[in-house]
Amino acid sequence: MKNILAASFTLLFFLSLNAQTHSHSGAQPFTYPNIDGFVTLKTDLHMHSVFSDGKVWPTI
């Protein structure tokens, strides 16, 4: 059991090292064509709320 736990932590450690070097520098941006008579807009519509941090508000 200790060997499985140690192997799991080792694997997670090395995976986290790889995540730190992640980059989008070579990525190509998405392009969306305009449709006749319309203009295509690209935007990020995600939002945050008072519940985004996982805490429930108001505290009771």
Secondary structure, 3 states (H helix, E strand, C coil): CHHHHHHHHHHHHHHHHHHHCCCCCCCCCCCCCCCCCCCCCCCCCCCCCCCCCCCCCCCC
